[in-house]
Amino acid sequence: MALISTARVKGAMNSVKFDPDGNHATIGSAVPLTTLKELIEQADYCGSDVLRGVVAMLRLFASEHIRNVATLGGNIATASPISDLNVIWLAAGASFQIARLESGQIEYRDVPVDEFFISYRKV
């Protein structure tokens, strides 16, 4: 078994950016769930139905200790059918930006949530 920590990840993977309209957010995959909840609340973007739903779900999500280390990317990548957050992303019509290293270059592509989850626990 391997333990991978994203605690020292910097840059876009560990950031949250809100569009001025409050209807769109770009959330890095290494953002801890506690941080995501706090940033949404502090930025007062709870006027957005989707972000309000995210905050409501994160209040109930696991224990505080788990939310402090669990990341958005980890939650998504497990493709758990009981993940309430994944249902929110699906209902919101969200998309995930996927990156891969190809011949020394980082390639990005956007994948709609409904195409990202292939089957039970498979992405």
Helices and strands as residue ranges (DSSP letters): G 11-14, E 16-18, E 25-27, H 33-42, H 49-60, H 64-69, H 72-77, H 84-92, E 95-102, E 105-112, H 113-116
